[in-house]
């Protein structure tokens, strides 16, 4: 699982670098959900706070192949396309009350996936007080 997690993170970083260099990059210099969708990501509006969550192409491939999905790292954007941070989804089997967030004080939130499995999410961004 650690090998797969490292691969997902590496793919995310490479994708972000490639897409941020594109001609349609956001005014702030980053990638937006439209660019990610053009690159094969699945971006879903209606996330908490009215945002958009983008899932990497590898998730769709793993689901189509019938493989277990124990961990997924996604990108979260505001409705206007501004990048906010990352979200980590852990399957119920992989969740073991690990610390969440940079200081370990954030809470894991339960989430029922659209394929019917329970996951726990950890948000990696500063929330307004």
C-alpha positions in Angstrom: 0.0 0.0 0.0 2.9 2.4 0.8 4.3 1.8 -2.7 0.9 2.6 -4.3 0.4 5.7 -2.1 3.9 7.0 -3.1 3.0 6.4 -6.8 -0.3 8.3 -6.5 1.5 11.3 -4.8 4.2 11.3 -7.4 1.6 11.2 -10.2 -0.3 14.1 -8.6 2.8 16.2 -8.4 3.9 15.5 -12.0 0.4 16.3 -13.2 0.3 19.5 -11.3 3.6 20.7 -12.7 2.6 19.8 -16.3 -0.8 21.3 -16.1 0.4 24.5 -14.4 2.7 25.1 -17.3 -0.2 25.0 -19.8 -1.5 28.0 -21.7 -4.8 27.9 -19.9 -3.4 28.0 -16.4 -5.2 30.2 -13.9 -4.2 33.8 -13.4 -2.6 32.8 -10.0 -0.4 30.3 -11.9 -2.2 27.0 -10.9 -4.3 24.3 -12.4 -8.1 24.3 -12.3 -10.8 21.6 -12.4 -11.4 22.1 -16.2 -7.8 21.4 -17.0 -7.7 18.4 -14.8 -10.9 17.0 -16.4 -9.2 17.5 -19.8 -6.3 15.4 -18.5 -8.6 12.5 -17.5 -9.4 13.4 -13.9 -13.0 13.1 -12.5 -14.0 16.5 -10.9 -17.3 16.6 -9.0 -19.0 19.8 -8.0 -21.1 20.0 -4.8 -18.4 19.2 -2.3 -18.7 20.7 1.2 -18.6 24.4 1.1 -19.7 24.4 -2.6 -16.3 23.3 -3.8 -15.2 20.8 -6.4 -13.2 17.6 -5.6 -11.0 16.2 -8.4 -10.1 12.5 -8.3 -7.1 11.2 -10.2 -7.4 9.1 -13.4 -5.9 6.1 -11.5 -9.0 5.9 -9.4 -11.3 5.2 -12.3 -8.9 2.6 -13.7 -8.6 0.8 -10.4 -12.4 0.7 -10.0 -13.0 -0.5 -13.5 -10.5 -3.3 -13.0 -12.3 -4.3 -9.8 -9.3 -3.5 -7.6 -9.7 -2.5 -4.0 -9.2 1.2 -3.4 -7.8 1.7 0.1 -6.4 5.3 -0.3 -7.0 8.1 -2.7 -5.5 11.6 -2.6 -7.7 14.3 -4.3 -7.5 18.0 -5.0 -10.1 20.4 -3.6 -11.1 23.7 -5.3 -13.4 26.5 -4.5 -16.4 26.9 -6.8 -14.5 29.7 -8.6 -11.7 27.3 -9.5 -9.1 28.4 -6.9 -7.1 25.5 -5.5 -7.6 25.1 -1.7 -5.7 21.9 -0.8 -5.7 18.1 -0.8 -8.0 15.6 0.6 -7.0 12.0 1.6 -9.6 9.3 1.5 -8.9 6.1 3.5 -11.1 3.0 3.2 -12.7 1.7 6.4 -10.2 -1.1 6.4 -7.2 1.3 6.1 -8.5 3.8 8.7 -6.9 3.2 12.1 -7.4 6.5 13.9 -4.3 8.0 12.3 -3.5 11.7 12.9 -5.1 14.0 10.4 -3.7 17.2 9.2 -0.3 18.8 9.7 -0.7 19.1 13.4 -2.7 15.9 13.9 -5.5 17.8 15.5 -8.0 17.7 12.6 -10.7 15.1 12.5 -11.3 12.4 10.0 -14.8 12.7 8.5 -16.8 9.7 7.3 -17.8 9.7 3.6 -19.9 7.1 1.7 -18.4 6.7 -1.8 -20.5 6.5 -4.9 -19.4 2.9 -5.3 -20.9 2.1 -1.9 -17.9 1.8 0.5 -17.3 3.8 3.6 -14.2 6.1 3.6 -12.7 8.6 6.0 -11.5 11.9 4.7 -8.7 14.2 6.0 -8.5 17.7 4.7 -5.1 19.3 4.2 -5.7 23.1 4.1 -6.3 25.9 6.6 -9.9 26.3 7.5 -11.1 29.8 8.5 -11.9 30.1 12.1 
